[in-house]
Amino acid sequence: MRESEEYNEAMEHIRQTTQIIFTPDDFSEGNFLLYSEGMHENHELPDLEIRGVPGMFSNSASSLINEINAYRIVNRNNPVLVGQTMRWNTGDILVEESEVYDNTLLLKSRLTDVECCVQCECREAGVTE
């Protein structure tokens, strides 16, 4: 079986055996907490959570959780671990242990600060002194 077929089957299986819970995030006013439910019970893998998600990104965050859960089923020999940084199409994701839920991994953005160099930006824009 080709890897893409295996992944597609895993995505369908995830949709049948897990659900994404969407709730206001107590830690971040105006944003939401999304987490999977069913990975631990059905697949013996930790569930996943993402905090501080703006409402307009809730569908993207739900898709991300499902994609990573499908990846974890297909790639059991390459587990997602606490302290690991994952490269994903959304950017670099830092994996931490959830402070709120048992058997759950917290997915956080690895990028937390924007480093700005005005001189570098000017040079790249072609500005000369």
Secondary structure, DSSP 8 states (H G I E B T S, - for coil): --HHHHHHHHHHHHHHH-EEEEEE-TTSTTEEEEEEESHHHHHSS-EEEEEEEEGGGHHHHHHHHHHHHHHHHHTTTS---TT-EEEETTEEEEEEE-SSSTTEEEEEES-------HHHHHHHTT---
